[in-house]
Amino acid sequence: MHRCKTVWGTGALLALTLVFSACAMTPSAAVPTAAAIVEPTATPTPTPTPPPPPPPNDLGEERITQIVTVDCPGAIGAESVRMLVQAKADAVDFFATTHQCGDLPLVLAAGDDVTAFTTPLQYVDAPCQAGTMFTVWAHYDDDLIFGSPSIPLALDAGQCVRNLYLTGSDAGKGLEYARERENGLRHAYDALLGGPREWTERTVTLANGLTLAMSRPAEDARVAFFFLRLPDGGLDAEGFESTGWTSLPKLLAGTIGQLQMIDTGAPVDLDGIGSTVAELYGAYDPLSVMAHLPGRAKGTSGDHPDHQVTGDIVMMTTDSGRIDASRVVYSQGYPIENRDVNLGGELLARKLEAFAIYAAHDPMVKCTTVDTCLKTKRFGPWLLRQYLTPHTEIIRP
């Protein structure tokens, strides 16, 4: 009897393998692929919207609209005003309020590193790089007589000179005479500056509210004049009929409360004069200040009353702390004719030339050349001298 022998072929083995494989892969044993794993998605946190930056200045929309449409229409745009730093916005606000719209481009042209606004002169007439000499005089020839040779020497050193004249120097003869004396000043300073200049004239309303006339060469920043044009008080301090018998001495004494500018009639009180001196000082931060010897100091007996009061005003402004006392010197007036001659050479020659040029425009001086001016009573002796006293050394009786 033959026994059958089971022979497993290759195909049978493959089939058997598939059967067992299928049995092993039950649903409970399935292994998920990486692609089948889904992680939960986190909700993103929204990025907060940053608040708008604060405006660079505190001018409100109502004020900006008034500036660009009412105060100074067409002179500046609203968006330009909105973008100004605070100091420049304050300047624009001031110029618009005082209707000095022509100066707005000066504000826009200035850098954003400007200091806080204190005076329009920050933009109208910036300080000189080499420093400034600030002087205060009663009359239009006082600087040429009692301020020289100090003023020419300051110009030689590259400094600028800013002169404030308190009176219109009218001597009761009216505005036309005063204006011609102003012309004489310009011609005299042309000589000091080295030749003829084209001069400009304008007004500037200060932060204290007073409006001054201002004159300066168009292409030479070294010199500028400021004219307050108050009434000349005369040698007796009584003033003149044409200006209502008013004077600086009466104002200082308190017998009158105010003076009126001889050109505009604008009222000016004693505080207004003092604040004008202080504002110009602050605007220029000068290296030196020069004025008449105060009437309250020793050495002024016989001087013009207007000179004495002008010095007193500068002295009081300095004593109040608004001017650095170490920078102030006073020039003695008429009494120097009794002191020794102390000028000569080139310094005297320049002084005489400038004064003679001025005098040709002032018929009351009665000289037009160096020789005739030297021979003119009182003027000749004054021109040969200059005596200065520092603020810290004045003697107060």
Residue, then its C-alpha position, 0 to 999 in steps of 0.5 A: m500500500h502506497r501512502c500519499k505524501t503531501v507536497w507543498g508547492t510555492g503557490a500553496l505556501l504563499a496562499l497560506t501566508l496571506v491567510f495568516s497575515a489577514c487573520a493577524m491584521t484585525p481592526s483592534a490591532a491597526v496602527p495609525t500612520a503619522a498622517a492620520i494623527v490630527e493635533p488640536t488647533a490653538t486659536p491665535t491671540p489677536t495682536p492689539t492695535p497700538p494707540p495713535p501717537p499723541p499729536p506733537n503739539d497742543l494746538g486744537e483743531e479749532r485753533i488750527t482752523q482759525i490760524v489757516t483760514v482767519d488769522c493768516p489765510g494762505a500763509i500756512g497749511a493746516e497739516s503743517v501746523r499739526m505736525l509742528v513740535q510744540a515750540k514751533a507751534d507756540a511761535v506760529d500761534f504767536f505770529a498768527t495772533t499778532h498778525q505777523c504772518g509774513d514771519l511764518p516761513l521763518v518758523l517752518a524753516a527752523g529746525d525742530d531742535v528749537t528751544a521753548f518760544t519766548t520771543p519772536l526775535q528767536y526767528v526774526d533775528a537769530p543771535c550771531q555765532a560770534g556773540t552780540m553786544f546789546t546797547v540801550w540809548a536815549h537818543y540816536d547819536d548817543d551810541l556814536i558819542f558815548g558808545s564809541p569806540s566800544i561798538p566799533l571794536a565789537l564789530d572788529a571782533g566779529q560780533c553783532v551789535r543790537n542797539l535799542y533807542l528809547t526816544g524818537s530823539d525828536a527834540g519837539k520837532g516832529l517825526e520828520y526830524a526824528r526820521e532824518r536822524e535815523n537816516g544819519l545813523r544808518h549812514a554812520y554805521d555804513a562807514l563802520l561796516g566798511g561801505p554803503r548798505e541797503w537797509t530794510e525797515r520793518t516792525v516787530t511785535l514782541a512777546n510783551g505786546l509792544t511793537l518796535a520799529m526795526s532797521r538793519p542792512a539787508e545783506d549784513a546781519r552784524v547791525a540792527f536798530f530797534f526804535l521805541r520812539l518815545p518823546d524826547g524829554g529835553l534838557d529840562a526833563e519837561g518834554f515838549e508841547s508837541t508831545g504833550w509835555t511828557s518825558l522819560p523822567k516824568l514816567l520814572a518819577g511817577t508823575i505820569g503813567q505812560l508815554q505815547m510813541i511819537d509815530t503810532g501813538a501806542p501807549v508805553d508804561l515803565d514796566g513795558i520799557g523794562s520788559t522790552v530791555a529784558e526781552l531783547y537781552g534774553a533774545y540775544d544772550p549778549l556777551s556785553v550790555m552797554a547803556h548810559l550811566p544811571g541817574r541814581a549813580k555817582g557821576t551823572s550830575g549835569d547829564h541829559p535827564d533822558h540819559q539818566v533815566t535810560g541808565d536807571i531802567v537798565m540798572m533796575t532791570t539788571d538788579s531784578g535779575r533779568i540781566d546778568a550784572s557781570r555783563v553790564v557796563y555804563s558809559q558816562g555822559y556829558p560830565i566826561e567833558n571835565r575829565d582827561v582826554n583818553l582817545g586818540g589814533e585810529l580809534l578816535a579817527r573812526k569815531l570822528e568819521a562816523f559821527a561827522i557822517y551822522a551829523a550831516h543829517d542832524p541840523m541841531v549839531k551844526c557840523t558836517t566834517v571831522d574838523t567842524c565837529l571837533k570844534t563844535k561846543r560840547f560835542g568836540p570834548w565828548l568825542l575825545r573821551q569815553y569813560l565806562t563803569p561796570h555795573t558791579e562798580i557803580i556808586r549809588p549815593 
